[in-house]
Amino acid sequence: MAIRPPIRRPFPTEPGKTSIAGLYALENMSRAVIGPVIALEGMRILGDAQQLSVILFVGSIFSMAIMLSSGWFIRKFSRKFVFTAASVMAVVAAFFYVQENALSFGIATALRTAGAGLVMAVVSLYIMDFIPSEDLPKAEARKILMAASTWICFPIIGVWLWSNSSHSSPFVVSGFAAVLMFLFFWYLRVKEADAIQVPNAKSLNIFQSLRKYFSNRNLTIAYLISFVRATFWYMLFTYSPVYIVHAGLHESWSGIFVGVITSVLLLSDYFARIGQRFGIRRSIRFSFFLGGICLTAIGLLPEPTVYALIFWFVASLTADMLDVVGNLPFMRIVDEDERVEMTMVFATCREMAVTVTPGIGALILFFFPIEALFIFWGLLFLAVGSVVMKLPRHVD
């Protein structure tokens, strides 16, 4: 029998685009303030980018296991329980970060990544439950827009605190933001979807869900779109601080750079209109092609240089478009009665990015300089862009 904690009386109205986006923005605030700081702190504790990549890879294995079990937890305990658990994980992660040793750093990164993935899964389910299909582009754009406001200033604040105050202060701010997210969530009192059913053993089988998801070609392409998009942002927050230092700039510029790059997310509403006008599939394909060209160009430069930041900025425009429309293929393809199980798999794209990116990064950096990373990901962007048009027309 399903175990569900008692819940308060919900608001008479269902959550709208703004309230869901506000909830997501608070989660992003908690991550934004430590976005580039994690790489800088990891470099300080571990010594180099290759060691940083290894420990991030190891920590992400735990995060992936949590995300693969998220459907089981959602079905068994309810979305409220899962969201609450994700909030607690974010706070505990902040505690481990301030311990300033390699083991605690790895544990904190695993908890923080898993918590972010669980929040994304729950928020995606709420959007699909309560937002009409024709309003999905606007809902995604508003979610990204409100999240963007946190990534403009909080990376700068985090790096400034890390450089000019104590190394632990950005992580304390991150934990406080996670507490605010938890309080706002319970203030909203979002009701459970009417379609939620008592789970059965078949629906809770992780391996069966994985097999069913990836046996569907369209869902597989939708996963690749979101996965590769997520790797871009992971590269930005992990390797751009390293690249900036190699280019001869002070580490404080990494926070400013991340803030400037993510400011393009304020254009999310415009990108949503572009996607609706020119078609979701064409918009996704063009974004991958242009982003791939820019990333490859960064890698082909003879050495790290500030001029590469121009290519970073253009690539970030394409990543913003992918943030706005990249989840829509999945939302418009998945069957309504399989949303929880399939969302459980789809939501692992973030954790997969967090696992694969440092894993491949560690391997590449063992043999080649950092420029090789950008060539690899540029080619990956081009490869995914070449298969997007195989999605069915109703995705548009």
C-alpha positions as CSV (number, residue, x, y, z in Angstrom):
1,M,0.0,0.0,0.0
2,A,1.3,3.5,-0.8
3,I,2.5,5.5,2.2
4,R,1.6,9.1,2.0
5,P,2.4,11.7,4.7
6,P,-0.6,13.9,5.8
7,I,-0.8,17.1,3.8
8,R,-2.4,20.5,4.5
9,R,-5.4,21.6,2.7
10,P,-4.3,22.9,-0.7
11,F,-5.1,26.2,-2.3
12,P,-8.4,26.1,-4.2
13,T,-6.5,26.8,-7.4
14,E,-3.8,24.8,-9.1
15,P,-0.3,26.1,-9.3
16,G,0.4,28.4,-12.3
17,K,3.4,29.1,-14.4
18,T,4.6,31.9,-12.1
19,S,4.5,29.9,-8.8
20,I,6.2,26.9,-10.3
21,A,8.8,29.1,-11.9
22,G,9.4,30.8,-8.6
23,L,10.0,27.5,-6.9
24,Y,12.5,26.5,-9.5
25,A,14.2,29.9,-9.2
26,L,14.9,29.4,-5.5
27,E,16.5,26.1,-6.3
28,N,18.6,27.7,-8.9
29,M,19.6,30.5,-6.4
30,S,20.9,27.8,-4.1
31,R,23.1,26.4,-7.0
32,A,24.0,29.6,-8.6
33,V,25.9,31.1,-5.6
34,I,28.2,28.1,-5.6
35,G,28.3,27.4,-9.4
36,P,31.8,28.5,-10.3
37,V,32.9,28.3,-6.6
38,I,32.7,24.5,-6.7
39,A,35.4,24.4,-9.4
40,L,37.6,26.9,-7.6
41,E,37.2,25.2,-4.3
42,G,37.9,21.8,-5.9
43,M,41.0,23.1,-7.5
44,R,42.2,24.5,-4.2
45,I,41.5,21.3,-2.3
46,L,42.6,18.8,-5.0
47,G,45.2,20.7,-6.9
48,D,44.3,20.4,-10.6
49,A,41.5,20.0,-13.1
50,Q,42.1,16.3,-13.7
51,Q,41.8,15.4,-10.0
52,L,38.7,17.6,-9.8
53,S,37.1,15.8,-12.7
54,V,37.8,12.4,-11.1
55,I,36.2,13.2,-7.8
56,L,33.2,14.8,-9.5
57,F,32.8,11.7,-11.5
58,V,32.9,9.4,-8.5
59,G,30.5,11.5,-6.5
60,S,28.0,11.6,-9.4
61,I,27.6,7.8,-9.4
62,F,25.6,8.2,-6.1
63,S,23.5,11.0,-7.6
64,M,22.6,8.8,-10.6
65,A,21.5,6.0,-8.3
66,I,19.2,8.4,-6.4
67,M,17.7,9.7,-9.7
68,L,17.1,6.2,-11.0
69,S,15.1,5.5,-7.9
70,S,13.1,8.8,-8.0
71,G,10.1,7.3,-9.7
72,W,9.9,4.7,-7.0
73,F,10.0,7.3,-4.3
74,I,7.4,9.6,-6.0
75,R,5.0,6.7,-6.5
76,K,5.5,5.4,-3.0
77,F,5.6,8.5,-0.9
78,S,4.3,11.4,-3.1
79,R,6.0,14.3,-4.8
80,K,5.8,16.4,-1.6
81,F,8.0,13.9,0.2
82,V,10.5,13.8,-2.6
83,F,10.8,17.6,-2.9
84,T,11.2,17.8,0.9
85,A,14.0,15.2,0.7
86,A,15.7,17.2,-2.1
87,S,15.6,20.3,0.1
88,V,17.2,18.5,3.0
89,M,19.9,17.1,0.7
90,A,20.8,20.6,-0.5
91,V,21.2,21.8,3.1
92,V,23.3,18.8,4.1
93,A,25.4,19.3,1.1
94,A,26.2,22.8,2.2
95,F,27.4,21.4,5.6
96,F,29.8,19.0,3.9
97,Y,31.2,21.6,1.5
98,V,32.4,23.7,4.5
99,Q,34.4,20.8,5.8
100,E,37.1,21.6,3.2
101,N,38.5,18.1,2.5
102,A,38.4,15.8,-0.5
103,L,36.0,13.3,0.9
104,S,33.5,15.8,2.1
105,F,33.8,17.7,-1.2
106,G,32.8,14.5,-3.1
107,I,29.9,13.7,-0.7
108,A,28.6,17.3,-0.9
109,T,28.7,17.3,-4.7
110,A,26.8,14.0,-4.9
111,L,24.1,15.2,-2.6
112,R,23.8,18.6,-4.2
113,T,23.5,17.1,-7.7
114,A,21.0,14.5,-6.7
115,G,18.9,17.1,-4.9
116,A,18.8,19.4,-8.0
117,G,17.8,16.5,-10.2
118,L,14.9,15.5,-7.8
119,V,13.6,19.1,-7.9
120,M,13.8,19.2,-11.7
121,A,11.8,15.9,-11.8
122,V,9.1,17.1,-9.5
123,V,8.8,20.5,-11.1
124,S,8.5,18.9,-14.6
125,L,5.7,16.6,-13.3
126,Y,3.8,19.6,-11.9
127,I,4.2,21.5,-15.2
128,M,2.8,18.5,-17.2
129,D,0.0,18.0,-14.7
130,F,-1.3,21.6,-14.3
131,I,-0.2,23.5,-17.5
132,P,-2.1,22.9,-20.7
133,S,0.0,21.5,-23.6
134,E,-0.4,24.7,-25.7
135,D,1.1,26.8,-22.8
136,L,4.1,24.5,-22.3
137,P,6.6,26.8,-24.2
138,K,5.5,29.8,-22.1
139,A,5.7,27.8,-18.9
140,E,9.2,26.6,-19.7
141,A,10.3,30.1,-20.8
142,R,9.0,31.6,-17.6
143,K,10.7,28.9,-15.5
144,I,14.0,29.6,-17.3
145,L,13.6,33.3,-17.1
146,M,13.1,33.4,-13.3
147,A,16.0,30.9,-12.9
148,A,18.2,33.1,-15.1
149,S,17.8,36.1,-12.7
150,T,19.6,34.1,-10.0
151,W,22.5,33.1,-12.4
152,I,23.2,36.7,-13.4
153,C,24.2,38.0,-9.9
154,F,24.7,35.1,-7.5
155,P,27.8,33.5,-9.3
156,I,29.4,36.9,-8.9
157,I,28.4,37.1,-5.3
158,G,29.6,33.6,-4.6
159,V,33.0,34.1,-6.1
160,W,33.4,37.5,-4.4
161,L,32.5,35.9,-1.0
162,W,34.9,33.0,-1.7
163,S,37.8,35.4,-2.6
164,N,37.2,38.2,-0.1
165,S,35.5,36.5,2.9
166,S,35.8,32.9,4.1
167,H,35.8,30.0,1.6
168,S,32.7,28.5,3.4
169,S,30.5,31.6,3.1
170,P,29.1,30.9,-0.4
171,F,28.0,27.4,0.8
172,V,26.3,28.9,3.8
173,V,24.3,31.1,1.5
174,S,23.5,28.1,-0.7
175,G,22.1,26.2,2.3
176,F,20.0,29.2,3.3
177,A,18.5,29.5,-0.2
178,A,17.6,25.8,0.0
179,V,15.7,26.4,3.3
180,L,13.8,29.3,1.6
181,M,12.9,26.9,-1.3
182,F,11.5,24.4,1.2
183,L,9.4,27.0,3.0
184,F,8.0,28.4,-0.2
185,F,7.1,24.9,-1.4
186,W,5.1,24.2,1.7
187,Y,3.5,27.6,1.6
188,L,2.2,26.9,-1.9
189,R,0.6,23.6,-0.7
190,V,0.6,22.2,-4.2
191,K,-1.9,19.4,-4.5
192,E,-1.1,16.0,-5.9
193,A,-2.2,15.4,-9.4
194,D,-5.6,13.7,-9.8
195,A,-4.0,11.0,-12.1
196,I,-1.7,9.7,-9.3
197,Q,-2.4,6.0,-8.7
198,V,-1.3,3.5,-6.1
199,P,2.0,2.0,-7.4
200,N,2.4,-1.5,-8.4
201,A,5.6,-3.6,-8.7
202,K,5.6,-3.3,-12.5
203,S,5.5,0.5,-12.5
204,L,8.3,0.7,-9.9
205,N,10.7,-1.6,-11.7
206,I,13.6,0.7,-12.6
207,F,15.2,-1.6,-15.2
208,Q,11.9,-2.1,-16.9
209,S,11.3,1.6,-17.1
210,L,14.8,2.1,-18.6
211,R,14.2,-0.6,-21.2
212,K,10.8,0.8,-22.1
213,Y,12.1,4.3,-22.4
214,F,15.1,3.7,-24.6
215,S,13.2,1.2,-26.8
216,N,11.3,4.2,-28.0
217,R,13.4,6.0,-30.6
218,N,11.7,9.4,-30.1
219,L,12.1,9.3,-26.4
220,T,15.7,8.4,-26.9
221,I,16.3,11.5,-29.1
222,A,14.5,13.6,-26.5
223,Y,16.8,12.3,-23.9
224,L,19.9,13.1,-26.0
225,I,18.7,16.6,-26.5
226,S,18.4,17.4,-22.8
227,F,21.5,15.4,-21.9
228,V,23.8,17.1,-24.3
229,R,22.3,20.5,-23.4
230,A,23.0,19.8,-19.7
231,T,26.6,19.0,-20.5
232,F,27.1,22.5,-21.9
233,W,26.1,24.2,-18.6
234,Y,28.2,21.7,-16.6
235,M,31.2,22.5,-18.8
236,L,30.5,26.2,-18.3
237,F,30.4,26.1,-14.5
238,T,33.2,23.5,-14.1
239,Y,35.7,24.2,-16.8
240,S,35.3,27.9,-17.7
241,P,36.8,29.0,-14.4
242,V,39.8,26.7,-15.2
243,Y,40.0,28.0,-18.7
244,I,39.8,31.6,-17.5
245,V,42.7,31.1,-15.1
246,H,44.7,29.4,-17.9
247,A,44.0,32.4,-20.1
248,G,45.8,34.6,-17.6
249,L,42.8,36.3,-15.9
250,H,42.2,36.6,-12.2
251,E,39.9,33.9,-10.7
252,S,37.3,36.6,-9.7
253,W,36.6,37.0,-13.4
254,S,35.0,33.5,-13.5
255,G,32.1,34.7,-11.4
256,I,31.6,37.8,-13.6
257,F,31.9,35.6,-16.8
258,V,29.3,33.1,-15.6
259,G,27.0,36.0,-14.7
260,V,27.3,37.6,-18.1
261,I,26.9,34.3,-19.9
262,T,23.8,33.3,-18.0
263,S,22.3,36.7,-18.5
264,V,21.2,35.6,-21.9
265,L,18.6,33.5,-20.2
266,L,16.6,36.7,-19.8
267,L,15.8,36.3,-23.5
268,S,13.9,33.1,-22.8
269,D,10.5,34.6,-23.6
270,Y,11.8,35.6,-27.0
271,F,13.3,32.2,-27.7
272,A,10.0,30.6,-26.8
273,R,8.3,32.8,-29.5
274,I,11.0,31.9,-32.0
275,G,10.5,28.2,-31.2
276,Q,6.8,28.4,-31.7
277,R,7.2,30.4,-35.0
278,F,9.9,28.4,-36.7
279,G,9.1,25.0,-35.1
280,I,10.5,23.2,-32.1
281,R,12.6,20.7,-34.2
282,R,14.2,23.3,-36.4
283,S,15.0,25.6,-33.5
284,I,16.7,22.7,-31.7
285,R,18.6,21.6,-34.7
286,F,19.9,25.1,-35.5
287,S,20.9,25.6,-31.8
288,F,22.9,22.4,-31.8
289,F,24.7,23.2,-35.0
290,L,25.6,26.8,-34.1
291,G,26.6,25.8,-30.6
292,G,28.8,23.0,-31.9
293,I,30.6,25.3,-34.3
294,C,31.3,27.8,-31.5
295,L,32.6,25.1,-29.1
296,T,34.8,23.6,-31.8
297,A,36.2,27.1,-32.5
298,I,37.2,27.5,-28.9
299,G,39.1,24.2,-29.0
300,L,40.9,25.1,-32.2
301,L,42.4,28.3,-30.9
302,P,46.1,27.8,-30.4
303,E,46.0,28.5,-26.6
304,P,43.5,29.7,-23.9
305,T,42.7,33.3,-24.7
306,V,40.1,35.9,-23.6
307,Y,38.9,36.0,-27.2
308,A,37.4,32.6,-26.7
309,L,34.8,34.2,-24.4
310,I,33.1,35.6,-27.5
311,F,32.4,32.0,-28.8
312,W,31.3,31.1,-25.3
313,F,28.7,33.9,-25.4
314,V,27.3,32.8,-28.8
315,A,27.2,29.2,-27.7
316,S,25.3,30.3,-24.5
317,L,22.6,31.8,-26.7
318,T,22.1,28.4,-28.4
319,A,22.1,26.7,-25.0
320,D,19.4,29.1,-23.8
321,M,17.2,28.2,-26.8
322,L,17.7,24.6,-25.9
323,D,16.8,25.2,-22.3
324,V,13.5,26.8,-23.4
325,V,12.4,24.2,-26.0
326,G,14.7,21.2,-25.3
327,N,12.3,19.6,-22.9
328,L,9.2,20.0,-25.1
329,P,9.9,16.9,-27.3
330,F,9.7,14.7,-24.2
331,M,6.6,16.5,-22.8
332,R,4.7,16.1,-26.1
333,I,5.7,12.5,-26.8
334,V,5.4,10.8,-23.4
335,D,2.1,9.1,-22.7
336,E,0.0,10.6,-19.9
337,D,-0.3,7.3,-17.9
338,E,3.5,6.7,-18.0
339,R,4.6,10.2,-17.0
340,V,6.0,9.3,-13.6
341,E,8.1,6.3,-14.8
342,M,9.3,8.0,-18.0
343,T,10.0,11.3,-16.2
344,M,12.1,9.3,-13.7
345,V,14.3,8.2,-16.6
346,F,14.2,11.5,-18.4
347,A,15.2,13.4,-15.3
348,T,18.5,11.5,-15.1
349,C,19.8,13.5,-18.1
350,R,21.1,16.0,-15.6
351,E,22.8,13.4,-13.5
352,M,24.1,11.6,-16.6
353,A,25.6,14.9,-17.7
354,V,27.1,15.4,-14.3
355,T,28.5,11.9,-14.5
356,V,29.7,11.7,-18.1
357,T,31.1,15.2,-18.4
358,P,33.8,15.0,-15.6
359,G,34.4,11.3,-16.5
360,I,35.2,12.2,-20.1
361,G,36.9,15.4,-19.0
362,A,39.2,13.4,-16.7
363,L,40.1,11.0,-19.5
364,I,40.7,13.8,-22.1
365,L,42.8,15.9,-19.7
366,F,44.9,12.9,-18.9
367,F,46.2,12.9,-22.5
368,F,45.4,16.4,-23.9
369,P,45.2,20.0,-22.9
370,I,41.9,21.6,-22.0
371,E,41.2,22.8,-25.6
372,A,40.5,19.2,-26.5
373,L,37.4,19.2,-24.3
374,F,35.8,21.9,-26.4
375,I,36.5,20.1,-29.7
376,F,34.9,16.9,-28.3
377,W,31.8,18.7,-27.2
378,G,31.5,20.7,-30.3
379,L,31.4,17.5,-32.4
380,L,28.9,16.0,-29.9
381,F,26.6,19.0,-30.4
382,L,26.8,18.6,-34.2
383,A,26.0,14.9,-34.0
384,V,22.9,15.4,-31.9
385,G,21.7,18.2,-34.1
386,S,21.9,15.9,-37.1
387,V,19.2,13.5,-35.7
388,V,16.7,16.1,-34.3
389,M,14.5,16.1,-37.4
390,K,13.7,12.4,-37.0
391,L,11.3,13.4,-34.2
392,P,7.6,13.3,-35.2
393,R,6.0,16.5,-36.6
394,H,3.6,16.9,-33.6
395,V,6.6,17.9,-31.5
396,D,6.3,21.3,-33.2
